[in-house]
Amino acid sequence: MRKTWLAATIFAACAATAALPAVAQTPLKMAYALSTSSHYGAGADAFAKSIETATNGQYKVEQFANSALGGEREVIEGLQIGTIDMAIVSTGATLNFVPETGVFDIPFLLRDLDHARKVLDSKIGQDMLAKFPDRGIVALAWGEQGFRHLTNNVRPVKTPADAKGLKIRTTENPIHIAAFRAIGILPTPMAWPEVATALQQGTIDGQENPLSVITSAKLSQIQKHLSLTGHVYGPALVLMSASVYDGLSDEDKAKFKAAGKASAQAMRDYVDDIEKTGVAQLRKEGMEVTTDVDRPAFAALVETVYPEYYKKFDKKLIDAIRDTK
């Protein structure tokens, strides 16, 4: 009798468990412009691992690398209308939506990685993140690309005179464009997916990007010369669609913010590593690297553009960034 009762109890418990609805897994689209082996890929992996672990698999991040969902402007517009859930992008794109973020793109404003990170982690950087919800986007964290350098197929560049007349691809960033014109470079704004073909066809002579991009995009295969100009710091942003974020519980919002921070730290770790190993890697792959660049001469030419930057951004803000220790 006891065996029959026990069997019936176990059967009833199993039947009740089977009747419970399964927790639905929510897929989330995360877009970025570079490969999965890039710093963006490292950030996306860290985000996915963090949020999937924190929510016991309730959210599953699907990565769309290599501009699979469009260029950065299209991706941000996708965040606004809710067709894309998350993204990692550069400030070259966000300044069209939150113009204040462009201040970090002023050449020779940020001294080194330590200075840049302190600024972004300070009230200055955090106040910038708070401006995104007004545009239908939530900025979870500041990521990183590193300092941008110049590559080309014409000649080594050590001084501004060497750079003069080179046709260089830039982002659609008026801050960068103004600086390059002051140096004597011919800036050519172009979406990233078009760059490799333009370099191969000779439509442009070169481009400028951090070592993290130059290595992961394998630009050594199509560019001869690398000059360590370090002319501007490249932040990145971990963004989320406000329509998705606003539908979360407070507990889940905290988990997504934590995932954003994990993503940002993974990008910083990647940049730290590539700063130590990237030049040797690129030399091994055949690039000619100029390390003794006359940065003060480049900076002096760009300084002539600062009055234009003061019209675009509050001079007090620029000075506060410069003065951050």
Secondary structure, DSSP 8 states (H G I E B T S, - for coil): -HHHHHHHHHHHHHHHHHHS-----EEEEEE-SS-TTSHHHHHHHHHHHHHHHHTTTSEEEEEE-TTTT--HHHHHHHHHHTS--EEEEEHHHHTTTSGGGGGGGSTT-S-SHHHHHHHHHSHHHHHHHTTGGGGTEEEEEEEEEEEEEEEESS---SSHHHHTT-EEEE-S-HHHHHHHHHHT-EEEE--GGGHHHHHHHTSSSEEEEEHHHHHHTTGGGT--EEEEEEEEEEEEEEEEEHHHHTTS-HHHHHHHHHHHHHHHHHHHHHHHHHHHHHHHHHHHTT-EEE----HHHHHHHHHTTHHHHHHHS-HHHHHHHHH--
